[in-house]
Amino acid sequence: MSHHPSHKEQLVSLKRIEGQVRGVIKMIEDGKYCIDILNQIKAVKSALVRVESKVLNKHTESCIKQSFKNKSELNTKIEELIKLVNK
């Protein structure tokens, strides 16, 4: 399968996350309170989990469903998911 789904709609979220990370760096540079920094880090992590979930859902809806047409490709996709989960 040579066609991969587009994840461009995640770019807005990823750019927002990038800004949040820059904000955390600035907070650390400015010596902000630990709990405030940790709250921002948790927000970044949560935002990344949301993006990850959306990419995984699209992978499942597109790549995994498409691989049902070819058993060896399906096995490869299953192995990829198992490796991902075990990371």
C-alpha positions in Angstrom: 0.0 0.0 0.0 1.6 3.2 -1.1 -1.1 5.7 -0.1 -1.0 7.0 3.4 -3.7 9.2 5.0 -3.0 12.9 5.5 -2.7 14.1 9.0 -2.4 17.8 8.1 -5.4 18.7 10.2 -3.2 17.9 13.2 -0.8 20.6 12.3 -2.8 23.3 14.1 -2.7 21.3 17.3 0.9 20.5 16.9 1.9 24.1 16.4 -0.1 25.0 19.5 1.8 22.3 21.4 5.0 23.7 20.0 4.0 27.1 21.4 3.2 25.5 24.8 6.6 23.9 24.9 8.2 27.2 24.2 6.1 28.6 27.0 7.4 25.9 29.4 11.0 26.7 28.4 10.3 30.4 29.1 8.8 29.6 32.5 11.9 27.6 33.4 14.2 30.3 32.2 12.2 32.9 34.2 12.3 30.7 37.4 8.5 30.2 37.6 6.9 28.2 40.4 7.3 24.4 40.0 3.6 23.6 40.2 2.9 26.1 37.4 5.6 24.5 35.2 4.2 21.0 36.0 0.7 22.1 35.1 1.9 23.4 31.8 3.8 20.2 31.1 0.7 18.1 31.9 -1.3 20.3 29.4 1.4 19.6 26.7 1.3 15.9 27.4 -2.5 15.8 27.3 -2.5 17.7 24.0 0.0 15.2 22.5 -2.1 12.3 23.6 -5.1 13.8 21.8 -3.1 14.2 18.6 -1.7 10.7 19.0 -5.3 9.3 19.4 -6.5 11.1 16.2 -3.6 9.8 14.2 -4.1 6.3 15.5 -7.8 6.5 14.7 -7.1 7.6 11.2 -4.5 4.8 10.8 -7.1 2.3 12.0 -9.8 3.6 9.8 -7.6 3.8 6.7 -4.5 1.7 6.8 -5.7 -1.2 8.9 -9.1 -1.5 7.1 -7.3 -1.4 3.7 -4.9 -4.2 4.8 -7.8 -6.6 5.3 -7.6 -7.2 1.5 -4.1 -8.7 1.9 -3.4 -11.2 4.7 0.4 -10.6 4.8 -0.2 -6.9 4.9 -2.7 -7.3 7.7 -0.2 -9.3 9.7 2.4 -6.6 9.1 0.0 -3.9 10.3 -0.9 -5.9 13.4 2.8 -6.4 14.2 3.4 -2.6 13.8 0.6 -1.9 16.3 1.9 -4.4 18.8 5.4 -2.9 18.6 3.8 0.6 19.0 1.8 -0.4 22.1 4.9 -2.1 23.7 7.1 1.0 23.4 
